[in-house]
Structures are given as C-alpha cells and as structure tokens.
Amino acid sequence: MKPEMRQHLAQLSFEEKIRKVGELVLLSRKIKAARDAEVSTSYRGSLEGTDAMDAFISERKRESEL
C-alpha cells in the first residue's frame, strides 16, 4: 500500500473505515457476479438445460440475494 494512502486511512474515523470496507465488499461481489455471468455465457450453449447449469444458475441467484 502506498504511504500516502496509508496516511489517509489512518486519519479517517472508525465509522468511515467501516463504510469503505462495506463499499469494497459490495464492489467485490459485483465484480465476481459479472465475471461469473461472463463465464456462464460462454458455457451456456454446451450446458444449457443440464442439471449442472440449473444448479449453477440457482447458486448465482442465491448469492445475489445475500
């Protein structure tokens, strides 16, 4: 981590640090969902209608509800 960023974080209040962590968690979930959607699209043709695809889609829906 860059020293400037470390200093900036050290000066933030605890509440602000928690808020930033929450933002990072949400961003991580969005990126993961987008990546998984991209992967599922490439496999969809060969797996469409299979139990594996149904399980995958069900799991993605469950995770997005969290």
PDB file of N, CA, C and O in Angstrom:
ATOM      1  N   MET A   1       0.843  -1.168   0.000  1.00  0.00           N
ATOM      2  CA  MET A   1       0.000   0.000   0.000  1.00  0.00           C
ATOM      3  C   MET A   1       0.897   1.243   0.000  1.00  0.00           C
ATOM      4  O   MET A   1       1.910   1.294   0.697  1.00  0.00           O
ATOM      5  N   LYS A   2       0.509   2.220  -0.779  1.00  0.00           N
ATOM      6  CA  LYS A   2       1.295   3.450  -0.868  1.00  0.00           C
ATOM      7  C   LYS A   2       1.256   4.197   0.464  1.00  0.00           C
ATOM      8  O   LYS A   2       0.230   4.211   1.144  1.00  0.00           O
ATOM      9  N   PRO A   3       2.384   4.819   0.835  1.00  0.00           N
ATOM     10  CA  PRO A   3       2.427   5.554   2.109  1.00  0.00           C
ATOM     11  C   PRO A   3       1.350   6.646   2.202  1.00  0.00           C
ATOM     12  O   PRO A   3       0.785   6.866   3.274  1.00  0.00           O
ATOM     13  N   GLU A   4       1.065   7.325   1.088  1.00  0.00           N
ATOM     14  CA  GLU A   4       0.053   8.386   1.114  1.00  0.00           C
ATOM     15  C   GLU A   4      -1.322   7.808   1.457  1.00  0.00           C
ATOM     16  O   GLU A   4      -2.078   8.389   2.235  1.00  0.00           O
ATOM     17  N   MET A   5      -1.627   6.656   0.862  1.00  0.00           N
ATOM     18  CA  MET A   5      -2.912   6.022   1.122  1.00  0.00           C
ATOM     19  C   MET A   5      -2.977   5.538   2.567  1.00  0.00           C
ATOM     20  O   MET A   5      -4.013   5.660   3.220  1.00  0.00           O
ATOM     21  N   ARG A   6      -1.892   5.000   3.053  1.00  0.00           N
ATOM     22  CA  ARG A   6      -1.837   4.520   4.438  1.00  0.00           C
ATOM     23  C   ARG A   6      -2.074   5.679   5.409  1.00  0.00           C
ATOM     24  O   ARG A   6      -2.805   5.529   6.388  1.00  0.00           O
ATOM     25  N   GLN A   7      -1.462   6.827   5.140  1.00  0.00           N
ATOM     26  CA  GLN A   7      -1.646   8.002   5.993  1.00  0.00           C
ATOM     27  C   GLN A   7      -3.094   8.491   5.945  1.00  0.00           C
ATOM     28  O   GLN A   7      -3.674   8.842   6.972  1.00  0.00           O
ATOM     29  N   HIS A   8      -3.667   8.508   4.747  1.00  0.00           N
ATOM     30  CA  HIS A   8      -5.053   8.952   4.594  1.00  0.00           C
ATOM     31  C   HIS A   8      -5.994   8.044   5.388  1.00  0.00           C
ATOM     32  O   HIS A   8      -6.881   8.528   6.091  1.00  0.00           O
ATOM     33  N   LEU A   9      -5.800   6.741   5.276  1.00  0.00           N
ATOM     34  CA  LEU A   9      -6.647   5.802   6.010  1.00  0.00           C
ATOM     35  C   LEU A   9      -6.478   5.946   7.520  1.00  0.00           C
ATOM     36  O   LEU A   9      -7.441   5.796   8.273  1.00  0.00           O
ATOM     37  N   ALA A  10      -5.266   6.233   7.958  1.00  0.00           N
ATOM     38  CA  ALA A  10      -5.005   6.384   9.387  1.00  0.00           C
ATOM     39  C   ALA A  10      -5.753   7.580   9.960  1.00  0.00           C
ATOM     40  O   ALA A  10      -6.092   7.591  11.144  1.00  0.00           O
ATOM     41  N   GLN A  11      -6.013   8.585   9.133  1.00  0.00           N
ATOM     42  CA  GLN A  11      -6.684   9.797   9.607  1.00  0.00           C
ATOM     43  C   GLN A  11      -8.212   9.677   9.598  1.00  0.00           C
ATOM     44  O   GLN A  11      -8.894  10.515  10.189  1.00  0.00           O
ATOM     45  N   LEU A  12      -8.750   8.668   8.950  1.00  0.00           N
ATOM     46  CA  LEU A  12     -10.199   8.517   8.878  1.00  0.00           C
ATOM     47  C   LEU A  12     -10.767   8.009  10.205  1.00  0.00           C
ATOM     48  O   LEU A  12     -10.088   7.334  10.979  1.00  0.00           O
ATOM     49  N   SER A  13     -12.021   8.354  10.439  1.00  0.00           N
ATOM     50  CA  SER A  13     -12.691   7.851  11.637  1.00  0.00           C
ATOM     51  C   SER A  13     -12.979   6.363  11.455  1.00  0.00           C
ATOM     52  O   SER A  13     -12.979   5.848  10.337  1.00  0.00           O
ATOM     53  N   PHE A  14     -13.221   5.694  12.559  1.00  0.00           N
ATOM     54  CA  PHE A  14     -13.534   4.261  12.514  1.00  0.00           C
ATOM     55  C   PHE A  14     -14.765   3.999  11.656  1.00  0.00           C
ATOM     56  O   PHE A  14     -14.786   3.055  10.866  1.00  0.00           O
ATOM     57  N   GLU A  15     -15.800   4.839  11.814  1.00  0.00           N
ATOM     58  CA  GLU A  15     -17.039   4.676  11.059  1.00  0.00           C
ATOM     59  C   GLU A  15     -16.790   4.785   9.559  1.00  0.00           C
ATOM     60  O   GLU A  15     -17.359   4.028   8.773  1.00  0.00           O
ATOM     61  N   GLU A  16     -15.941   5.725   9.168  1.00  0.00           N
ATOM     62  CA  GLU A  16     -15.625   5.903   7.751  1.00  0.00           C
ATOM     63  C   GLU A  16     -14.848   4.699   7.208  1.00  0.00           C
ATOM     64  O   GLU A  16     -15.065   4.278   6.071  1.00  0.00           O
ATOM     65  N   LYS A  17     -13.956   4.155   8.011  1.00  0.00           N
ATOM     66  CA  LYS A  17     -13.215   2.961   7.589  1.00  0.00           C
ATOM     67  C   LYS A  17     -14.169   1.788   7.382  1.00  0.00           C
ATOM     68  O   LYS A  17     -14.036   1.051   6.405  1.00  0.00           O
ATOM     69  N   ILE A  18     -15.125   1.608   8.286  1.00  0.00           N
ATOM     70  CA  ILE A  18     -16.104   0.536   8.160  1.00  0.00           C
ATOM     71  C   ILE A  18     -16.945   0.732   6.905  1.00  0.00           C
ATOM     72  O   ILE A  18     -17.222  -0.233   6.193  1.00  0.00           O
ATOM     73  N   ARG A  19     -17.355   1.971   6.624  1.00  0.00           N
ATOM     74  CA  ARG A  19     -18.145   2.265   5.430  1.00  0.00           C
ATOM     75  C   ARG A  19     -17.357   1.908   4.170  1.00  0.00           C
ATOM     76  O   ARG A  19     -17.907   1.324   3.237  1.00  0.00           O
ATOM     77  N   LYS A  20     -16.081   2.256   4.145  1.00  0.00           N
ATOM     78  CA  LYS A  20     -15.247   1.953   2.983  1.00  0.00           C
ATOM     79  C   LYS A  20     -15.076   0.441   2.799  1.00  0.00           C
ATOM     80  O   LYS A  20     -15.074  -0.049   1.669  1.00  0.00           O
ATOM     81  N   VAL A  21     -14.936  -0.290   3.891  1.00  0.00           N
ATOM     82  CA  VAL A  21     -14.835  -1.747   3.800  1.00  0.00           C
ATOM     83  C   VAL A  21     -16.122  -2.313   3.214  1.00  0.00           C
ATOM     84  O   VAL A  21     -16.082  -3.211   2.372  1.00  0.00           O
ATOM     85  N   GLY A  22     -17.256  -1.793   3.654  1.00  0.00           N
ATOM     86  CA  GLY A  22     -18.543  -2.231   3.111  1.00  0.00           C
ATOM     87  C   GLY A  22     -18.635  -1.978   1.616  1.00  0.00           C
ATOM     88  O   GLY A  22     -19.120  -2.829   0.871  1.00  0.00           O
ATOM     89  N   GLU A  23     -18.172  -0.815   1.170  1.00  0.00           N
ATOM     90  CA  GLU A  23     -18.171  -0.499  -0.260  1.00  0.00           C
ATOM     91  C   GLU A  23     -17.294  -1.482  -1.034  1.00  0.00           C
ATOM     92  O   GLU A  23     -17.659  -1.922  -2.124  1.00  0.00           O
ATOM     93  N   LEU A  24     -16.140  -1.823  -0.467  1.00  0.00           N
ATOM     94  CA  LEU A  24     -15.237  -2.770  -1.127  1.00  0.00           C
ATOM     95  C   LEU A  24     -15.859  -4.159  -1.224  1.00  0.00           C
ATOM     96  O   LEU A  24     -15.695  -4.842  -2.235  1.00  0.00           O
ATOM     97  N   VAL A  25     -16.564  -4.577  -0.190  1.00  0.00           N
ATOM     98  CA  VAL A  25     -17.224  -5.886  -0.213  1.00  0.00           C
ATOM     99  C   VAL A  25     -18.286  -5.912  -1.313  1.00  0.00           C
ATOM    100  O   VAL A  25     -18.364  -6.873  -2.078  1.00  0.00           O
ATOM    101  N   LEU A  26     -19.108  -4.850  -1.394  1.00  0.00           N
ATOM    102  CA  LEU A  26     -20.135  -4.792  -2.434  1.00  0.00           C
ATOM    103  C   LEU A  26     -19.518  -4.779  -3.827  1.00  0.00           C
ATOM    104  O   LEU A  26     -19.999  -5.464  -4.729  1.00  0.00           O
ATOM    105  N   LEU A  27     -18.459  -4.005  -4.001  1.00  0.00           N
ATOM    106  CA  LEU A  27     -17.785  -3.950  -5.293  1.00  0.00           C
ATOM    107  C   LEU A  27     -17.214  -5.316  -5.665  1.00  0.00           C
ATOM    108  O   LEU A  27     -17.297  -5.737  -6.819  1.00  0.00           O
ATOM    109  N   SER A  28     -16.639  -6.000  -4.690  1.00  0.00           N
ATOM    110  CA  SER A  28     -16.096  -7.335  -4.936  1.00  0.00           C
ATOM    111  C   SER A  28     -17.185  -8.291  -5.399  1.00  0.00           C
ATOM    112  O   SER A  28     -16.974  -9.077  -6.323  1.00  0.00           O
ATOM    113  N   ARG A  29     -18.357  -8.227  -4.758  1.00  0.00           N
ATOM    114  CA  ARG A  29     -19.475  -9.093  -5.154  1.00  0.00           C
ATOM    115  C   ARG A  29     -19.946  -8.777  -6.572  1.00  0.00           C
ATOM    116  O   ARG A  29     -20.243  -9.685  -7.348  1.00  0.00           O
ATOM    117  N   LYS A  30     -20.012  -7.482  -6.908  1.00  0.00           N
ATOM    118  CA  LYS A  30     -20.451  -7.092  -8.251  1.00  0.00           C
ATOM    119  C   LYS A  30     -19.475  -7.599  -9.309  1.00  0.00           C
ATOM    120  O   LYS A  30     -19.887  -8.113 -10.349  1.00  0.00           O
ATOM    121  N   ILE A  31     -18.187  -7.451  -9.036  1.00  0.00           N
ATOM    122  CA  ILE A  31     -17.171  -7.901  -9.986  1.00  0.00           C
ATOM    123  C   ILE A  31     -17.234  -9.418 -10.141  1.00  0.00           C
ATOM    124  O   ILE A  31     -17.143  -9.936 -11.254  1.00  0.00           O
ATOM    125  N   LYS A  32     -17.389 -10.124  -9.031  1.00  0.00           N
ATOM    126  CA  LYS A  32     -17.480 -11.593  -9.084  1.00  0.00           C
ATOM    127  C   LYS A  32     -18.711 -12.020  -9.878  1.00  0.00           C
ATOM    128  O   LYS A  32     -18.635 -12.934 -10.698  1.00  0.00           O
ATOM    129  N   ALA A  33     -19.835 -11.367  -9.639  1.00  0.00           N
ATOM    130  CA  ALA A  33     -21.069 -11.711 -10.360  1.00  0.00           C
ATOM    131  C   ALA A  33     -20.911 -11.449 -11.854  1.00  0.00           C
ATOM    132  O   ALA A  33     -21.360 -12.248 -12.676  1.00  0.00           O
ATOM    133  N   ALA A  34     -20.276 -10.338 -12.206  1.00  0.00           N
ATOM    134  CA  ALA A  34     -20.073 -10.015 -13.620  1.00  0.00           C
ATOM    135  C   ALA A  34     -19.145 -11.037 -14.275  1.00  0.00           C
ATOM    136  O   ALA A  34     -19.383 -11.469 -15.403  1.00  0.00           O
ATOM    137  N   ARG A  35     -18.096 -11.416 -13.565  1.00  0.00           N
ATOM    138  CA  ARG A  35     -17.153 -12.406 -14.094  1.00  0.00           C
ATOM    139  C   ARG A  35     -17.841 -13.759 -14.262  1.00  0.00           C
ATOM    140  O   ARG A  35     -17.666 -14.434 -15.277  1.00  0.00           O
ATOM    141  N   ASP A  36     -18.625 -14.146 -13.255  1.00  0.00           N
ATOM    142  CA  ASP A  36     -19.327 -15.421 -13.324  1.00  0.00           C
ATOM    143  C   ASP A  36     -20.361 -15.420 -14.442  1.00  0.00           C
ATOM    144  O   ASP A  36     -20.548 -16.436 -15.111  1.00  0.00           O
ATOM    145  N   ALA A  37     -21.028 -14.300 -14.648  1.00  0.00           N
ATOM    146  CA  ALA A  37     -22.014 -14.202 -15.725  1.00  0.00           C
ATOM    147  C   ALA A  37     -21.325 -14.352 -17.079  1.00  0.00           C
ATOM    148  O   ALA A  37     -21.855 -14.995 -17.985  1.00  0.00           O
ATOM    149  N   GLU A  38     -20.154 -13.761 -17.209  1.00  0.00           N
ATOM    150  CA  GLU A  38     -19.391 -13.861 -18.462  1.00  0.00           C
ATOM    151  C   GLU A  38     -18.985 -15.307 -18.715  1.00  0.00           C
ATOM    152  O   GLU A  38     -19.086 -15.794 -19.841  1.00  0.00           O
ATOM    153  N   VAL A  39     -18.530 -15.988 -17.681  1.00  0.00           N
ATOM    154  CA  VAL A  39     -18.125 -17.393 -17.814  1.00  0.00           C
ATOM    155  C   VAL A  39     -19.333 -18.252 -18.137  1.00  0.00           C
ATOM    156  O   VAL A  39     -19.262 -19.127 -19.000  1.00  0.00           O
ATOM    157  N   SER A  40     -20.454 -18.008 -17.444  1.00  0.00           N
ATOM    158  CA  SER A  40     -21.628 -18.836 -17.679  1.00  0.00           C
ATOM    159  C   SER A  40     -22.158 -18.657 -19.091  1.00  0.00           C
ATOM    160  O   SER A  40     -22.694 -19.604 -19.667  1.00  0.00           O
ATOM    161  N   THR A  41     -22.022 -17.467 -19.662  1.00  0.00           N
ATOM    162  CA  THR A  41     -22.474 -17.228 -21.033  1.00  0.00           C
ATOM    163  C   THR A  41     -21.673 -18.062 -22.017  1.00  0.00           C
ATOM    164  O   THR A  41     -22.231 -18.593 -22.977  1.00  0.00           O
ATOM    165  N   SER A  42     -20.364 -18.184 -21.789  1.00  0.00           N
ATOM    166  CA  SER A  42     -19.528 -18.941 -22.713  1.00  0.00           C
ATOM    167  C   SER A  42     -19.821 -20.444 -22.643  1.00  0.00           C
ATOM    168  O   SER A  42     -19.651 -21.153 -23.635  1.00  0.00           O
ATOM    169  N   TYR A  43     -20.263 -20.933 -21.475  1.00  0.00           N
ATOM    170  CA  TYR A  43     -20.574 -22.351 -21.326  1.00  0.00           C
ATOM    171  C   TYR A  43     -22.042 -22.667 -21.567  1.00  0.00           C
ATOM    172  O   TYR A  43     -22.417 -23.832 -21.694  1.00  0.00           O
ATOM    173  N   ARG A  44     -22.863 -21.646 -21.629  1.00  0.00           N
ATOM    174  CA  ARG A  44     -24.308 -21.850 -21.679  1.00  0.00           C
ATOM    175  C   ARG A  44     -24.716 -22.744 -22.843  1.00  0.00           C
ATOM    176  O   ARG A  44     -25.583 -23.602 -22.675  1.00  0.00           O
ATOM    177  N   GLY A  45     -24.117 -22.569 -24.020  1.00  0.00           N
ATOM    178  CA  GLY A  45     -24.502 -23.369 -25.178  1.00  0.00           C
ATOM    179  C   GLY A  45     -24.305 -24.849 -24.963  1.00  0.00           C
ATOM    180  O   GLY A  45     -25.154 -25.647 -25.360  1.00  0.00           O
ATOM    181  N   SER A  46     -23.200 -25.237 -24.342  1.00  0.00           N
ATOM    182  CA  SER A  46     -22.923 -26.661 -24.157  1.00  0.00           C
ATOM    183  C   SER A  46     -23.604 -27.237 -22.921  1.00  0.00           C
ATOM    184  O   SER A  46     -23.785 -28.451 -22.831  1.00  0.00           O
ATOM    185  N   LEU A  47     -23.979 -26.400 -21.979  1.00  0.00           N
ATOM    186  CA  LEU A  47     -24.558 -26.900 -20.736  1.00  0.00           C
ATOM    187  C   LEU A  47     -26.040 -26.578 -20.576  1.00  0.00           C
ATOM    188  O   LEU A  47     -26.666 -27.011 -19.609  1.00  0.00           O
ATOM    189  N   GLU A  48     -26.597 -25.831 -21.505  1.00  0.00           N
ATOM    190  CA  GLU A  48     -27.971 -25.387 -21.364  1.00  0.00           C
ATOM    191  C   GLU A  48     -28.917 -26.571 -21.184  1.00  0.00           C
ATOM    192  O   GLU A  48     -28.857 -27.554 -21.922  1.00  0.00           O
ATOM    193  N   GLY A  49     -29.797 -26.451 -20.177  1.00  0.00           N
ATOM    194  CA  GLY A  49     -30.771 -27.495 -19.919  1.00  0.00           C
ATOM    195  C   GLY A  49     -30.245 -28.662 -19.099  1.00  0.00           C
ATOM    196  O   GLY A  49     -30.988 -29.610 -18.840  1.00  0.00           O
ATOM    197  N   THR A  50     -28.993 -28.620 -18.688  1.00  0.00           N
ATOM    198  CA  THR A  50     -28.438 -29.717 -17.890  1.00  0.00           C
ATOM    199  C   THR A  50     -28.614 -29.427 -16.406  1.00  0.00           C
ATOM    200  O   THR A  50     -28.859 -28.289 -16.005  1.00  0.00           O
ATOM    201  N   ASP A  51     -28.489 -30.459 -15.611  1.00  0.00           N
ATOM    202  CA  ASP A  51     -28.577 -30.292 -14.159  1.00  0.00           C
ATOM    203  C   ASP A  51     -27.468 -29.379 -13.643  1.00  0.00           C
ATOM    204  O   ASP A  51     -27.678 -28.613 -12.703  1.00  0.00           O
ATOM    205  N   ALA A  52     -26.288 -29.462 -14.258  1.00  0.00           N
ATOM    206  CA  ALA A  52     -25.164 -28.620 -13.837  1.00  0.00           C
ATOM    207  C   ALA A  52     -25.491 -27.147 -14.044  1.00  0.00           C
ATOM    208  O   ALA A  52     -25.223 -26.327 -13.166  1.00  0.00           O
ATOM    209  N   MET A  53     -26.068 -26.801 -15.192  1.00  0.00           N
ATOM    210  CA  MET A  53     -26.411 -25.406 -15.471  1.00  0.00           C
ATOM    211  C   MET A  53     -27.517 -24.943 -14.530  1.00  0.00           C
ATOM    212  O   MET A  53     -27.469 -23.819 -14.029  1.00  0.00           O
ATOM    213  N   ASP A  54     -28.510 -25.791 -14.283  1.00  0.00           N
ATOM    214  CA  ASP A  54     -29.590 -25.432 -13.368  1.00  0.00           C
ATOM    215  C   ASP A  54     -29.047 -25.160 -11.965  1.00  0.00           C
ATOM    216  O   ASP A  54     -29.471 -24.208 -11.310  1.00  0.00           O
ATOM    217  N   ALA A  55     -28.119 -25.987 -11.506  1.00  0.00           N
ATOM    218  CA  ALA A  55     -27.511 -25.792 -10.188  1.00  0.00           C
ATOM    219  C   ALA A  55     -26.696 -24.509 -10.154  1.00  0.00           C
ATOM    220  O   ALA A  55     -26.737 -23.776  -9.166  1.00  0.00           O
ATOM    221  N   PHE A  56     -25.961 -24.232 -11.217  1.00  0.00           N
ATOM    222  CA  PHE A  56     -25.147 -23.030 -11.299  1.00  0.00           C
ATOM    223  C   PHE A  56     -26.026 -21.778 -11.232  1.00  0.00           C
ATOM    224  O   PHE A  56     -25.741 -20.856 -10.469  1.00  0.00           O
ATOM    225  N   ILE A  57     -27.081 -21.750 -12.022  1.00  0.00           N
ATOM    226  CA  ILE A  57     -27.977 -20.592 -12.052  1.00  0.00           C
ATOM    227  C   ILE A  57     -28.649 -20.417 -10.695  1.00  0.00           C
ATOM    228  O   ILE A  57     -28.793 -19.291 -10.218  1.00  0.00           O
ATOM    229  N   SER A  58     -29.053 -21.499 -10.078  1.00  0.00           N
ATOM    230  CA  SER A  58     -29.677 -21.439  -8.761  1.00  0.00           C
ATOM    231  C   SER A  58     -28.717 -20.851  -7.729  1.00  0.00           C
ATOM    232  O   SER A  58     -29.120 -20.034  -6.901  1.00  0.00           O
ATOM    233  N   GLU A  59     -27.458 -21.259  -7.776  1.00  0.00           N
ATOM    234  CA  GLU A  59     -26.451 -20.758  -6.836  1.00  0.00           C
ATOM    235  C   GLU A  59     -26.190 -19.269  -7.063  1.00  0.00           C
ATOM    236  O   GLU A  59     -26.063 -18.515  -6.098  1.00  0.00           O
ATOM    237  N   ARG A  60     -26.108 -18.840  -8.307  1.00  0.00           N
ATOM    238  CA  ARG A  60     -25.907 -17.415  -8.620  1.00  0.00           C
ATOM    239  C   ARG A  60     -27.063 -16.578  -8.077  1.00  0.00           C
ATOM    240  O   ARG A  60     -26.838 -15.507  -7.513  1.00  0.00           O
ATOM    241  N   LYS A  61     -28.282 -17.050  -8.239  1.00  0.00           N
ATOM    242  CA  LYS A  61     -29.444 -16.322  -7.734  1.00  0.00           C
ATOM    243  C   LYS A  61     -29.393 -16.232  -6.214  1.00  0.00           C
ATOM    244  O   LYS A  61     -29.688 -15.185  -5.637  1.00  0.00           O
ATOM    245  N   ARG A  62     -29.019 -17.328  -5.572  1.00  0.00           N
ATOM    246  CA  ARG A  62     -28.939 -17.337  -4.110  1.00  0.00           C
ATOM    247  C   ARG A  62     -27.892 -16.346  -3.613  1.00  0.00           C
ATOM    248  O   ARG A  62     -28.138 -15.613  -2.655  1.00  0.00           O
ATOM    249  N   GLU A  63     -26.725 -16.318  -4.258  1.00  0.00           N
ATOM    250  CA  GLU A  63     -25.662 -15.394  -3.855  1.00  0.00           C
ATOM    251  C   GLU A  63     -26.052 -13.940  -4.088  1.00  0.00           C
ATOM    252  O   GLU A  63     -25.697 -13.067  -3.296  1.00  0.00           O
ATOM    253  N   SER A  64     -26.769 -13.679  -5.154  1.00  0.00           N
ATOM    254  CA  SER A  64     -27.151 -12.292  -5.447  1.00  0.00           C
ATOM    255  C   SER A  64     -28.170 -11.771  -4.455  1.00  0.00           C
ATOM    256  O   SER A  64     -28.304 -10.558  -4.291  1.00  0.00           O
ATOM    257  N   GLU A  65     -28.896 -12.667  -3.785  1.00  0.00           N
ATOM    258  CA  GLU A  65     -29.880 -12.263  -2.787  1.00  0.00           C
ATOM    259  C   GLU A  65     -29.244 -11.939  -1.458  1.00  0.00           C
ATOM    260  O   GLU A  65     -29.888 -11.323  -0.609  1.00  0.00           O
ATOM    261  N   LEU A  66     -27.989 -12.337  -1.242  1.00  0.00           N
ATOM    262  CA  LEU A  66     -27.302 -12.088   0.037  1.00  0.00           C
ATOM    263  C   LEU A  66     -26.936 -10.663   0.209  1.00  0.00           C
ATOM    264  O   LEU A  66     -26.355 -10.294   1.230  1.00  0.00           O
TER     265      LEU A  66
END
